[in-house]
Amino acid sequence: MKRYCALAALFVLAGCSSGTPVPNVPDLNGKCDEVASFDMAFSRFDEAAQEIAHGSGCFVQTNTAATGSIKPNPVKGEMTRREAVQASIQATGLKITNHQPDQVTVE
């Protein structure tokens, strides 16, 4: 019986995602929708936005005077840059207000 419980637990854990869970975000087939690997934790949103956008062609537009000092969530796993932005601001009071293929606006 213990053997079956251990096996069942293994199957349950195998189905768990190791990445940061994010709600559904649109796929606009742009630079922001290319999948990348993330393992980041920053103390300020402006740092997180810069890291997500760096060298990708996906521009994260935000008023850094208003949003820069907000502490973002850590982002880990394989996801699109758009999903990474959403994961970083989830439950922070910030939100994505505009989606474009190569740009995400955060306020």
CYANA upper distance limits for C-alpha pairs under 8 A (distance plus 0.5 A):
  1 MET  CA      5 CYS  CA      6.89
  2 LYS  CA      6 ALA  CA      6.63
  3 ARG  CA      7 LEU  CA      6.69
  4 TYR  CA      8 ALA  CA      6.56
  5 CYS  CA      9 ALA  CA      6.62
  6 ALA  CA     10 LEU  CA      6.72
  7 LEU  CA     11 PHE  CA      6.93
  8 ALA  CA     12 VAL  CA      6.82
  9 ALA  CA     13 LEU  CA      6.67
 10 LEU  CA     14 ALA  CA      6.54
 11 PHE  CA     15 GLY  CA      7.00
 12 VAL  CA     16 CYS  CA      7.46
 17 SER  CA     21 PRO  CA      8.32
 18 SER  CA     76 LYS  CA      8.38
 18 SER  CA     77 GLY  CA      7.03
 19 GLY  CA     75 VAL  CA      8.23
 19 GLY  CA     76 LYS  CA      5.74
 19 GLY  CA     77 GLY  CA      4.46
 19 GLY  CA     78 GLU  CA      6.97
 19 GLY  CA     79 MET  CA      8.47
 20 THR  CA     75 VAL  CA      6.35
 20 THR  CA     76 LYS  CA      5.94
 20 THR  CA     77 GLY  CA      6.72
 20 THR  CA     87 ALA  CA      7.17
 21 PRO  CA     87 ALA  CA      7.51
 22 VAL  CA     83 GLU  CA      6.95
 22 VAL  CA     86 GLN  CA      7.12
 22 VAL  CA     87 ALA  CA      5.87
 22 VAL  CA     90 GLN  CA      8.41
 23 PRO  CA     86 GLN  CA      8.27
 25 VAL  CA     82 ARG  CA      7.75
 25 VAL  CA     83 GLU  CA      7.01
 25 VAL  CA     86 GLN  CA      8.43
 26 PRO  CA     99 HIS  CA      8.37
 27 ASP  CA     33 ASP  CA      6.42
 27 ASP  CA    101 PRO  CA      8.47
 28 LEU  CA     33 ASP  CA      7.18
 28 LEU  CA    100 GLN  CA      7.56
 28 LEU  CA    101 PRO  CA      5.51
 29 ASN  CA     33 ASP  CA      6.21
 29 ASN  CA     34 GLU  CA      8.27
 29 ASN  CA    101 PRO  CA      6.63
 30 GLY  CA     34 GLU  CA      7.60
 30 GLY  CA     58 CYS  CA      8.43
 30 GLY  CA    100 GLN  CA      8.29
 30 GLY  CA    101 PRO  CA      4.52
 30 GLY  CA    102 ASP  CA      5.66
 31 LYS  CA     56 SER  CA      7.16
 31 LYS  CA     57 GLY  CA      6.12
 31 LYS  CA     58 CYS  CA      5.62
 31 LYS  CA    101 PRO  CA      6.87
 31 LYS  CA    102 ASP  CA      5.43
 31 LYS  CA    103 GLN  CA      8.48
 32 CYS  CA     56 SER  CA      8.33
 32 CYS  CA     57 GLY  CA      7.97
 32 CYS  CA     58 CYS  CA      5.28
 32 CYS  CA     59 PHE  CA      8.30
 32 CYS  CA     80 THR  CA      6.97
 32 CYS  CA     81 ARG  CA      5.52
 32 CYS  CA     82 ARG  CA      5.71
 32 CYS  CA    101 PRO  CA      6.73
 32 CYS  CA    102 ASP  CA      5.79
 32 CYS  CA    103 GLN  CA      7.08
 32 CYS  CA    104 VAL  CA      8.12
 33 ASP  CA     80 THR  CA      5.49
 33 ASP  CA     81 ARG  CA      6.58
 33 ASP  CA     82 ARG  CA      6.59
 33 ASP  CA    101 PRO  CA      7.89
 34 GLU  CA     79 MET  CA      8.50
 34 GLU  CA     80 THR  CA      5.68
 34 GLU  CA     81 ARG  CA      7.09
 35 VAL  CA     78 GLU  CA      7.02
 35 VAL  CA     79 MET  CA      5.53
 35 VAL  CA     80 THR  CA      4.59
 35 VAL  CA     81 ARG  CA      7.13
 36 ALA  CA     78 GLU  CA      6.16
 36 ALA  CA     79 MET  CA      6.24
 36 ALA  CA     80 THR  CA      6.42
 36 ALA  CA     81 ARG  CA      7.33
 37 SER  CA     76 LYS  CA      7.98
 37 SER  CA     77 GLY  CA      6.13
 37 SER  CA     78 GLU  CA      4.99
 37 SER  CA     79 MET  CA      7.11
 38 PHE  CA     75 VAL  CA      6.62
 38 PHE  CA     76 LYS  CA      5.36
 38 PHE  CA     77 GLY  CA      5.71
 38 PHE  CA     78 GLU  CA      6.77
 38 PHE  CA     79 MET  CA      8.13
 38 PHE  CA     84 ALA  CA      8.33
 39 ASP  CA     74 PRO  CA      8.08
 39 ASP  CA     75 VAL  CA      6.30
 39 ASP  CA     76 LYS  CA      4.80
 39 ASP  CA     77 GLY  CA      6.98
 40 MET  CA     48 ALA  CA      8.25
 40 MET  CA     74 PRO  CA      6.15
 40 MET  CA     75 VAL  CA      5.85
 40 MET  CA     76 LYS  CA      6.86
 41 ALA  CA     48 ALA  CA      8.07
 41 ALA  CA     72 PRO  CA      8.22
 41 ALA  CA     73 ASN  CA      7.33
 41 ALA  CA     74 PRO  CA      4.76
 41 ALA  CA     75 VAL  CA      6.97
 42 PHE  CA     47 GLU  CA      6.96
 42 PHE  CA     48 ALA  CA      6.46
 42 PHE  CA     71 LYS  CA      7.75
 42 PHE  CA     72 PRO  CA      7.17
 42 PHE  CA     73 ASN  CA      8.23
 42 PHE  CA     74 PRO  CA      7.41
 43 SER  CA     47 GLU  CA      8.19
 43 SER  CA     69 SER  CA      8.29
 43 SER  CA     70 ILE  CA      8.19
 43 SER  CA     71 LYS  CA      5.57
 43 SER  CA     72 PRO  CA      7.12
 44 ARG  CA     48 ALA  CA      7.15
 44 ARG  CA     68 GLY  CA      6.37
 44 ARG  CA     69 SER  CA      5.39
 44 ARG  CA     70 ILE  CA      5.94
 44 ARG  CA     71 LYS  CA      5.24
 44 ARG  CA     72 PRO  CA      6.69
 45 PHE  CA     49 ALA  CA      6.51
 45 PHE  CA     67 THR  CA      7.07
 45 PHE  CA     68 GLY  CA      5.48
 45 PHE  CA     69 SER  CA      6.62
 45 PHE  CA     70 ILE  CA      5.98
 45 PHE  CA     71 LYS  CA      6.25
 45 PHE  CA     72 PRO  CA      5.76
 45 PHE  CA     88 SER  CA      8.32
 45 PHE  CA     89 ILE  CA      8.41
 46 ASP  CA     50 GLN  CA      6.66
 46 ASP  CA     64 THR  CA      6.72
 46 ASP  CA     67 THR  CA      7.61
 46 ASP  CA     68 GLY  CA      4.86
 46 ASP  CA     69 SER  CA      7.51
 47 GLU  CA     51 GLU  CA      6.75
 47 GLU  CA     68 GLY  CA      8.14
 48 ALA  CA     52 ILE  CA      6.66
 48 ALA  CA     72 PRO  CA      7.68
 48 ALA  CA     88 SER  CA      7.99
 49 ALA  CA     53 ALA  CA      6.61
 49 ALA  CA     60 VAL  CA      6.63
 49 ALA  CA     85 VAL  CA      7.55
 50 GLN  CA     54 HIS  CA      6.21
 50 GLN  CA     60 VAL  CA      8.09
 52 ILE  CA     56 SER  CA      8.45
 52 ILE  CA     81 ARG  CA      6.73
 52 ILE  CA     84 ALA  CA      7.62
 52 ILE  CA     85 VAL  CA      7.71
 53 ALA  CA     57 GLY  CA      7.36
 53 ALA  CA     58 CYS  CA      5.82
 53 ALA  CA     59 PHE  CA      6.21
 53 ALA  CA     60 VAL  CA      6.80
 53 ALA  CA     81 ARG  CA      7.94
 54 HIS  CA     58 CYS  CA      8.48
 57 GLY  CA    102 ASP  CA      6.97
 58 CYS  CA     81 ARG  CA      7.89
 58 CYS  CA    102 ASP  CA      5.23
 58 CYS  CA    103 GLN  CA      5.88
 58 CYS  CA    104 VAL  CA      8.04
 59 PHE  CA    102 ASP  CA      6.70
 59 PHE  CA    103 GLN  CA      5.09
 59 PHE  CA    104 VAL  CA      6.87
 60 VAL  CA    103 GLN  CA      6.29
 60 VAL  CA    104 VAL  CA      5.47
 60 VAL  CA    105 THR  CA      6.39
 60 VAL  CA    106 VAL  CA      7.72
 61 GLN  CA    103 GLN  CA      7.50
 61 GLN  CA    104 VAL  CA      6.58
 61 GLN  CA    105 THR  CA      5.12
 61 GLN  CA    106 VAL  CA      6.75
 62 THR  CA     67 THR  CA      7.48
 62 THR  CA    105 THR  CA      6.39
 62 THR  CA    106 VAL  CA      5.66
 62 THR  CA    107 GLU  CA      6.64
 63 ASN  CA     67 THR  CA      6.57
 63 ASN  CA     68 GLY  CA      7.91
 63 ASN  CA    107 GLU  CA      7.65
 64 THR  CA     68 GLY  CA      4.76
 64 THR  CA     69 SER  CA      8.17
 65 ALA  CA     69 SER  CA      8.30
 66 ALA  CA    107 GLU  CA      8.42
 67 THR  CA     94 LEU  CA      8.08
 67 THR  CA    107 GLU  CA      7.33
 70 ILE  CA     92 THR  CA      7.94
 71 LYS  CA     92 THR  CA      7.96
 72 PRO  CA     88 SER  CA      5.49
 72 PRO  CA     89 ILE  CA      6.01
 72 PRO  CA     90 GLN  CA      8.46
 72 PRO  CA     92 THR  CA      7.40
 73 ASN  CA     87 ALA  CA      7.31
 73 ASN  CA     88 SER  CA      5.01
 73 ASN  CA     89 ILE  CA      6.85
 73 ASN  CA     90 GLN  CA      7.67
 74 PRO  CA     87 ALA  CA      8.40
 74 PRO  CA     88 SER  CA      6.74
 75 VAL  CA     84 ALA  CA      6.96
 75 VAL  CA     87 ALA  CA      6.91
 75 VAL  CA     88 SER  CA      6.58
 79 MET  CA     83 GLU  CA      6.54
 79 MET  CA     84 ALA  CA      6.97
 80 THR  CA     84 ALA  CA      6.72
 81 ARG  CA     85 VAL  CA      6.76
 82 ARG  CA     86 GLN  CA      6.91
 82 ARG  CA    104 VAL  CA      7.49
 83 GLU  CA     87 ALA  CA      6.53
 84 ALA  CA     88 SER  CA      6.58
 85 VAL  CA     89 ILE  CA      6.94
 86 GLN  CA     90 GLN  CA      6.46
 86 GLN  CA     95 LYS  CA      8.14
 86 GLN  CA     96 ILE  CA      7.68
 89 ILE  CA     93 GLY  CA      7.90
 89 ILE  CA     94 LEU  CA      6.27
 89 ILE  CA     95 LYS  CA      7.24
 90 GLN  CA     94 LEU  CA      7.91
 90 GLN  CA     95 LYS  CA      8.19
 94 LEU  CA    106 VAL  CA      7.18
 94 LEU  CA    107 GLU  CA      6.08
 95 LYS  CA    106 VAL  CA      6.07
 95 LYS  CA    107 GLU  CA      6.18
 96 ILE  CA    104 VAL  CA      7.27
 96 ILE  CA    105 THR  CA      6.08
 96 ILE  CA    106 VAL  CA      4.96
 96 ILE  CA    107 GLU  CA      6.99
 97 THR  CA    104 VAL  CA      8.33
 97 THR  CA    105 THR  CA      6.12
 97 THR  CA    106 VAL  CA      6.31
 97 THR  CA    107 GLU  CA      7.05
 98 ASN  CA    104 VAL  CA      6.46
 98 ASN  CA    105 THR  CA      5.55
 98 ASN  CA    106 VAL  CA      7.93
 99 HIS  CA    103 GLN  CA      6.80
 99 HIS  CA    104 VAL  CA      5.51
 99 HIS  CA    105 THR  CA      7.14
100 GLN  CA    104 VAL  CA      6.68
